[in-house]
Amino acid sequence: MNKQKKLEVSIATQIAQALHFIDSDTGAVIPSVNFSATYARDQKYQPRKPYWYRRDGNQTCTLAEKIIAKLEAAKESLLFASGMSACTAIIQSLDNNSHVLVPKVMYHGVLQQFKDQKDRRQLEVCFYESGDLKQLAEAIKPNVTKLVWVETPNNPNWEVTDLRAASKITHDAGGKVVSDCTATPPSMTQALDFGVDISFHSATKYLNGHSDVTAGVLSTRKLDEFWEKVAQTRKLHGTVLQSQDAWLLIRGMRTLFLRVSKCSKTAMKIAEHFEHHQYIDSVLYPGLKSHPQHKTAKIQTNNEFGGMLSIIVKGTEKTAIDVARFCEVFYPATSLGGVESLIEHRKTVSGEGFPVNPRLLRLSVGIEDANDLIFDLEQALAKANSI
C-alpha cells in the first residue's frame, strides 16, 4: 500500500485563507471583528489568558499578527497604530547614548526622528549611503554600535542593500539590524531569512493594499530582551492596532500575492518603456538590468521587483510638478502600495531639508492596465514640455 504524501500547503494559499481560518463556534470562514476593550476575570479573579485589556491586543489583532508572522517566517509580529509608532517603539527601546547607523536618505519621518534624537544627545547617530556596504563597515563601531537601520530598496532612489552582507557586518560588531522592507512586502522578501533581526513594514502600504488603513508592524527573528522592551513600549504608549483596522488588514493580506505580482509586472513595463525616453533623464527601478544593484535585488525579491519606481524628468522642478499635475489616471497623492497608482513630487512632500533630486517623481504602480498608465505618463510629459 502506497503511503499518501502529506500535502504541503504553499504560503500563498495559507495567506489567501487567512491561515485557513474557521470560526470554532459558527464555522464562519471570515473572522469577526472583536471590539472589546476589556475582559472579565475568572472565578478566582485571575486574568483569562491571553487578554485582559485592549492595549495588549485582542482576537482580531492577534490573527493579523499571526498571518504576518507566517509571511515573515518570524517568531512573533507586533502590530501598531501606524508605521511611525512602530519605528518609535524601536527608537525608544534603545538605551540612552546608543550608537546607531542609519541611511543618509530614507523615509523622511523616521530620518527626522533619528536626527531629533541626535540633536537632543539621546542617541549617537551616524549616517551611511544606502547600499554602500563599504561605507557601512567603516562607520560601524565594534562592540559599540547597537543598531543598524537598513531601508531596502531605499525610498525614493531605490538603492538596494545586500541584507545578508549588512547583517553579517553588523552581527560581527555585536549590533542588531532593523530593515524597513515596506517597498518589498514579505511575498517578495523575507528579510529575517537574510539575517535581519527585526523586519519593519508600514502595513498601511502593500500589506493592506487598499489605502484604507494606517498601520505598522515589526517582526522578530528572536524573542529576546530587546523585543520585550519593544512590546512593553507599545503597551505603555497604547499604540496597538485597533480592531476594525486589523480586520481590514486581514482582508487586504488575503490578496497580497496577487496584488504584488500584478504591480511588479506593470512597474517593469513602465520602467522599460521610459528608460530611454526623450523627456526623462533616468528611471530608478531595481528591476532594470542597468540598475547598479539589480543582481542583489533579484536574489532578495525572488525576481519580482515590486511596484515602486522613480523617474527623474528633464527640465526643471516645475516641469516635474507639472507632470504630476497633468496626470489623469495616476493620482497626485502621497503613500504607496495600494491598488490605485499614485504619482508624487517627492521634494514637495519631504520638504526642503530632504536630500532628493528636485526633478524626481515617485510612482506607486497599482493594478490598473499597464497601457493606460503608460499613456497617461506620455501625455503628461508631453503637456509639461509644451508649456
RAHU-V74289 format. One record per helix or strand of 3 or more residues. SS is the DSSP state (H for helix, E for strand). FROM is the first residue (numbers start at 0). TO is the last residue. If there is no record, write none. Layout:
ss=SS from=FROM to=TO
ss=SS from=FROM to=TO
This chain:
ss=H from=10 to=15
ss=H from=53 to=55
ss=H from=58 to=71
ss=E from=75 to=79
ss=H from=82 to=91
ss=E from=97 to=102
ss=H from=107 to=118
ss=E from=122 to=127
ss=H from=132 to=138
ss=E from=144 to=150
ss=H from=162 to=171
ss=E from=175 to=179
ss=H from=190 to=193
ss=E from=197 to=200
ss=E from=215 to=219
ss=H from=224 to=236
ss=H from=242 to=252
ss=H from=255 to=273
ss=E from=279 to=283
ss=H from=293 to=299
ss=E from=307 to=312
ss=H from=316 to=325
ss=E from=341 to=344
ss=H from=345 to=349
ss=E from=359 to=363
ss=H from=369 to=383
